[in-house]
Amino acid sequence: MSQPASAEPAKLVIGVFTAEPELIMPVAGQLSEKFGNIDLESDWFPFDYTDYYEPEMGSGLMRRMMAFKPLIAQDALAGIKHVTNEIESDFTAEEKRRINIDPGYLLRERFVLATAKNFSHRIYIGRGIYADLTLVYRKGAFRTLPWTYPDYAAQNMLEFLQRVRSKYVYDLKSLKEHSHD
């Protein structure tokens, strides 16, 4: 029989996309106030969902990824999604979002995003939020799944998440070393 055990802490990773790149600094500032210092940050990635988001957010959407230094409890993801939704609301103009914030977490074996939209592969985690298993880590790399969004399957995204994973493994090792002091 398997015995319940505490879940390992996770690395918080947040993607932000917008047509207004000047918003990234104030948004990153609010995210840092809520979740701690940013550990790693990506360059701007092109964002391919213009048909879906363009009516609300405009054209020329770009995504930026951020990983945060403090590790989080995996069961904090639903609450984090609510906080990021509040930050999105702070940047709404004329009832349209100017920024979209997608929180998730990374573990050695997977990358998970939070969403309010149900679907067959998403697991309800409470407070109206679902966990979307976006990528799995096998044979030394993140691997896509049939439902992985194309921008999360892009090579530049996978390379960024690989860097985040390396930092996360280092953070876990440091955490374990300091817990024995």
N, C-alpha and C positions, 0 to 999 in steps of 0.2 A: 504494500500500500504506500502511495506517495504521501509525504508529510508536507503540510503547508510551510512555506518559508517566506521570509521577507523578500520583496522584489528589489532587484538591484536599482540604484538610482540611475537616472537617464540624463542625457545631454539635451537641453532645450534648444531646438532649432526653429527659427521663425523666418518665413518667407514673406516679403512685402512686395506688392506690385502696384504700379501707378503710372500714369502718363505725365506726372509732375515730379521729376526727380528732386526738385528743391524741397519736397516734403520729407525726404528720407531722414534728414538730420533731426527735425523735431520729433518725428515718429520714433527714430532710434533712441532719442533722449527719453521719451516716455516709456519705451520698452525697457530701457536700462534702469529707470526709476523703479519699475515694477519687478523686474526679474534679475537685476544685477548687471555687472559689466559684460560687454560683448567680448567674447574670446576670439572669434574668427569671423571675418566678413568676406563675402564674395564680391566680385565685380558685378556690374549690371549684366543680366542675362536677357536676351530677347524673350518675349512672352507671346505664345502662339494662340491665345484664346480671344483674339480681338472680336470675332463675330458674337461671342457670348457677352463679353464685358464692355465692348465699345459703346453701345448705346448709353450705358450708365457712366462709364469712366473715361471715355474718349479714346482716341487712337494713339498709336506709338507706345503701347504699354511695355514697361520693362520691370524685371524682377530682380530683387537683391535679397540675398540670404544672410542670416546672422545666427551664430551659435553663441550661447551664453555661458559664462564661466561657472556659475553655481550649478551643481547638479540638482535635479528635481526628482521628486517622487513620481513614479509613473501614474499614480492615481490622481495627480494634480492636473492632468491634462484638460479635463472638462472645465475646471475653474479658470485655467489659463485662457481657454478659448473665449470664455465670457469676458475676461479682462481685455483681450485683443479686440473683441467686438465693440467694447466701450471706447477704445482708442480709435477704431474706425469711425465711430459716430462723432467723435470730436473733430474729425476732418471731413465731415459731410457738408456739402454746400448745395443749396436748392434741392434738398432731399435726394441727392446723388452722392454715392461714395466717391471720394477722390483717391482713396487708398484701400487696398485689400490686404489683410494680414492673415497669414496661414501658419498657426503654430503646430508644432509636432515635437516628437522626441526621437532620439537616436540611441540605440543600444548596439552592442557588438553584433547582434544577429539580425537586426531589423531597423527600419525607419517607418514611423507611424505619424500620420497627420490627423488632426482633429477637424471634424466637420459637423454641421448641423443637418446634413442631408443623409438620410438612410439609403442603403443599397445592400444587395445580397452579401457582399463581402465585408461589410462594416459591422462592428460590434458596438452595441449601446454601452456607454460608460457612465451615464447619468447626466442629470441637469440638461437634457435635450441634446446631448452631444454624442457622436459616434467616433470610434477610432477606425481609421482607414489604414490597413496594412499596405503600405505604398511600395516598399522595397524589402528584399531579404538579402542577407549577406551569406554567400556561399562561395567556396573555392577562391577565397581571396578578393572578392569584389561584390559590390551591390548588384543584385539581379532584379530585373523588372518582373512584374506579374501582368497577367492579361489586362488588368484594369489600371495599371500605373499610368498616370497622366503623362503625356509626351514630354512636357518640360522637365519632369522629374526623371525621365529616362534619358535625357540629353547628356552627352559626354561631359560638358562643362559642369553640370549639376552633380553627376556621379563623382567627378574628380573633387569637387568641393566637399561632398559628403564623405569621401574617403579621407580627406584631411581632417574633417571633424571627428571621424571615427578614430583616427590615430591619436588625436588630442584627448578624446574621451577615454581611450584605453590607458593613456598616460595618467589622466586625472584619477581613474579608478585605482591604478597602482599606487599613486601618491596618497590617496585616501586610505588605502589599506595599510601602507607603511606608517602613516601618522596615527592610525587607530591602535597600533601596537606600541606606541611610545609611552 
